[in-house]
Amino acid sequence: MTIYVGNLSFDAEVEDLQHLFSEYGSVSKCSLPLDRETGRKRGFAFVDMADANAENKAISDLQDVEWMGRSIRVNKAEPRPTPSFSNSRW
């Protein structure tokens, strides 16, 4: 399961997120996507934890918590929708 963390401070670094979520268990992966054109952080991140119970506890405890000056949103990441070509002429 992957956790989506939104409304992040642009000052947040991967190490900051790893430290925050490691309080709940082992963090297996953490990424801060960058804007393709500007190279700047986009204000959200994805965190994978080794244990589902730890992930659920982190989501529950950190939802709407103020962190680094921002009220962060923390929830299960939704899979990207696959593009539909049903209206395509091809």
N, C-alpha and C positions, 0 to 999 in steps of 0.2 A: 504494500500500500504506500502511496506517495501522499505527502502532506503539501498542500498549497498554502503559502504564507503571503498574504497581500498587504498592501498599504505600508510597505517597508520604507524606512528612512533610506535615502540615497547614500547615506554614510555607512550603512550596514555592509559588512563583508562576510564572506563564506565562514571565516573563523568565528565571527560573532554568532552566526546562526548555529554553527556546530556546538559552540559553548552553551547557548541557550537550550537547545534540544537535548544535549547530552545529560542534562539534569534529570531527564526522563528515561534515558537508556542509551544504548549504543547507536550512533548515527552512522549509517552505511554509505550515504551519499547526500551531497548538498550542492545545489546549483543556483546561481544568480544569473538569469538570462540577461543578455545585453542587446540593446537596440542595434540592428544590422547597419543602419546608416550612420549613427552618431557614436556607437561604441559605449554609450552610457548605460548604466543600470536601468532596468525598466520598472523597478519598484515592487517586484514580487520575487519569490523564490520557491524552490521545490526541495523538500527534505524527505529522505527515505530513512526509516529506522529499522533495526534488525528485528524488533519484536512488535507485533500488532497491538498488544496490550499497552506497551509504552507509547505507541503512536496515538492510540485512543485517549490516553491520559493527557498527553501533551496537547492534543486538539482541545480537549475539554478545559484544561487549565489555562491555556494561552489565548483562547478566543477573546477578542476585544480588550486585551491587556495593553496598557501603554508601555511601549518598548522603544527606546532611543527616540523619544519624543513623538511617537506616532501610535495610534490605536490600531494594532495589527489584526488582520483577519486570518484565522487559521481553520482550515477544513480539509476534508479529503479531496484530493485532486481528481477532477473529472477527466476522463480520457478525451483527447481531441476528437471532434467529430470528423468522420471521413467525408470527403467531398462527394456530393451526389452529382452524377452526370445525366440524370434522367431527363433534364430539360435541354440537354445538348443536342445539337444537330448532327453530331458525329455518330 
